Amino acid sequence: MKILIAFYSRDGHTRKAADILGKILNADLDEVVDNKNRKGILGFLRAGYDATMEKTTEITFSKDPSEYDLVVVGTPVWNGRLTPAIRTYLLQNREKIKNAVFFVTCAGRPGKCLKQMKEIYGKEVLMERVKVRKRLEGEARVFAEELERLIHTLKGP
Ligand SMILES: Cc1cc2nc3c(=O)[nH]c(=O)nc-3n(C[C@H](O)[C@H](O)[C@H](O)COP(=O)(O)O)c2cc1C
């Protein structure tokens, strides 16, 4: 089974979770890059504003999700919402994702981020998880084990 982990990360937490998942599941990783500068205090303020206003952005990514049996999509939570990068990624790729799993990383207040992801995708999501950044490593490993069980059931007997 071919698995893709597509993620956006501003500060490294979601990347770390994606790396752990990728290694355990032997999956391909695709880091979605937001072409808008999100660094520094201005970048931070704009990030929160753009997420709240449900803005899209210009993104760069390299893998075609239609080539995968399962696509795991990860994003940080910004102001209780979805990042513009993953909003754009889902809008551009929702038709190409056959089986979806979503996860978000946050400081503890996930808000409506997963709800927004599901609304954009518009189809059934196989699994969704919130990962709190201070417990990230342990939580990512538990998540990988849950995904292994899911993959096992998808493969069938
Ligand atoms: C602009 C901005 C807004 C944020 N808003 C929230 C929030 O509403 N709830 C929360 O729990 N964490 C919030 N965070 C924290 C991030 O979701 C958390 O640190 C996440 O793990 C960062 O992922 P990254 O390191 O991959 O960028 C926010 C961070 C940023 C930069």
The ligand as a Tripos MOL2 file, in Angstrom:
@<TRIPOS>MOLECULE
LIG
   31    33     1     0     0
SMALL
NO_CHARGES

@<TRIPOS>ATOM
      1 C1         -0.4740   32.1790   13.9060 C.3       1 LIG1
      2 C2         -0.5850   31.0470   14.8890 C.ar      1 LIG1
      3 C3         -1.7900   30.7960   15.5110 C.ar      1 LIG1
      4 C4         -1.9110   29.7210   16.4150 C.ar      1 LIG1
      5 N1         -3.1340   29.4570   16.9420 N.ar      1 LIG1
      6 C5         -3.2850   28.3710   17.7620 C.ar      1 LIG1
      7 C6         -4.5780   28.0150   18.2730 C.ar      1 LIG1
      8 O1         -5.5950   28.6260   17.9730 O.2       1 LIG1
      9 N2         -4.6530   26.9270   19.1010 N.ar      1 LIG1
     10 C7         -3.5440   26.2030   19.4800 C.ar      1 LIG1
     11 O2         -3.6840   25.2630   20.2390 O.2       1 LIG1
     12 N3         -2.3140   26.5000   18.9800 N.ar      1 LIG1
     13 C8         -2.1590   27.5680   18.1280 C.ar      1 LIG1
     14 N4         -0.9240   27.8560   17.6050 N.ar      1 LIG1
     15 C9          0.2060   26.9780   17.9330 C.3       1 LIG1
     16 C10         0.4470   25.9570   16.8280 C.3       1 LIG1
     17 O3         -0.7620   25.3510   16.3870 O.3       1 LIG1
     18 C11         1.3680   24.8260   17.2960 C.3       1 LIG1
     19 O4          2.5240   25.3690   17.8630 O.3       1 LIG1
     20 C12         1.7000   23.9050   16.1600 C.3       1 LIG1
     21 O5          2.1540   22.6690   16.6700 O.3       1 LIG1
     22 C13         2.7410   24.5160   15.2510 C.3       1 LIG1
     23 O6          3.0410   23.6420   14.2090 O.3       1 LIG1
     24 P1          4.3720   23.8480   13.3350 P.3       1 LIG1
     25 O7          5.5120   23.8770   14.3120 O.co2     1 LIG1
     26 O8          4.4230   22.6440   12.4720 O.co2     1 LIG1
     27 O9          4.2300   25.1260   12.5930 O.co2     1 LIG1
     28 C14        -0.7920   28.9150   16.7160 C.ar      1 LIG1
     29 C15         0.4430   29.1940   16.1000 C.ar      1 LIG1
     30 C16         0.5470   30.2290   15.1860 C.ar      1 LIG1
     31 C17         1.8640   30.4870   14.4980 C.3       1 LIG1
@<TRIPOS>BOND
     1     1     2 1
     2     2     3 ar
     3     2    30 ar
     4     3     4 ar
     5     4     5 ar
     6     4    28 ar
     7     5     6 ar
     8     6     7 ar
     9     6    13 1
    10     7     8 2
    11     7     9 ar
    12     9    10 ar
    13    10    11 2
    14    10    12 ar
    15    12    13 ar
    16    13    14 ar
    17    14    15 1
    18    14    28 ar
    19    15    16 1
    20    16    17 1
    21    16    18 1
    22    18    19 1
    23    18    20 1
    24    20    21 1
    25    20    22 1
    26    22    23 1
    27    23    24 1
    28    24    25 2
    29    24    26 1
    30    24    27 1
    31    28    29 ar
    32    29    30 ar
    33    30    31 1
@<TRIPOS>SUBSTRUCTURE
     1 LIG1         1 GROUP 0 **** ****
